[in-house]
Amino acid sequence: MPLYKGKSNKTVSKNISKLMDEGYPQKQAVAIAMSTAKRPKPRKKKVIRAKKGGVVRGFSRIARPQRFRGIF
């Protein structure tokens, strides 16, 4: 069946449900519906990770671990 034309959230949602009823997996149905609406596919958020024993550079200096320089 042909998909609905349009860019609204309702139209995209209807197209996704229609494609899933036809047997497409969810990720593929979302990609097809977004490309039909000529919208970019939603992307995963980037996660900043530290290397072994390193400090994540994305954090401010305040968030970095501080060395104790006093007397116990």
C-alpha positions in Angstrom: 0.0 0.0 0.0 1.3 3.5 -0.6 2.3 5.6 2.3 0.8 8.9 3.4 2.5 12.1 2.2 3.3 14.8 4.7 5.8 15.9 7.3 3.7 16.0 10.4 4.2 13.7 13.4 0.7 12.1 12.8 1.5 11.3 9.2 4.9 9.8 10.1 3.3 7.8 13.0 0.6 6.4 10.6 3.3 5.4 8.1 5.4 3.6 10.8 2.4 1.7 12.0 1.4 0.8 8.5 4.9 -0.5 7.6 5.1 -2.5 10.9 1.7 -4.1 10.0 3.2 -5.1 6.7 6.0 -6.9 8.5 8.9 -4.5 8.5 11.1 -4.4 11.7 10.6 -1.2 13.8 14.0 0.4 12.9 13.5 -0.1 9.2 9.9 1.2 9.4 11.1 4.4 11.1 13.8 4.9 8.5 11.4 4.4 5.6 8.8 6.7 7.2 11.3 9.4 7.9 12.7 9.3 4.3 9.2 9.5 2.9 8.6 12.6 5.0 12.1 13.8 3.9 13.3 14.2 7.5 16.6 13.1 8.9 16.6 9.8 10.7 16.8 10.2 14.5 20.4 9.6 15.7 21.7 8.2 18.9 23.3 10.7 21.3 27.0 10.7 21.5 28.5 9.3 24.8 31.8 10.7 26.0 33.9 7.9 27.6 37.3 8.0 29.2 40.2 5.7 28.3 41.7 3.5 30.9 42.5 5.6 34.0 41.9 8.8 32.0 39.6 11.8 32.6 36.8 12.7 30.3 37.7 15.9 28.5 34.1 17.0 28.1 33.8 17.8 31.8 34.9 21.1 33.4 37.9 21.4 35.6 35.7 21.4 38.7 34.3 18.0 37.8 37.8 16.4 37.5 39.1 14.5 40.5 41.1 16.6 42.9 44.3 15.5 44.7 44.4 15.9 48.5 47.1 18.3 49.4 46.5 18.7 53.1 47.4 16.9 56.3 45.2 14.2 57.8 
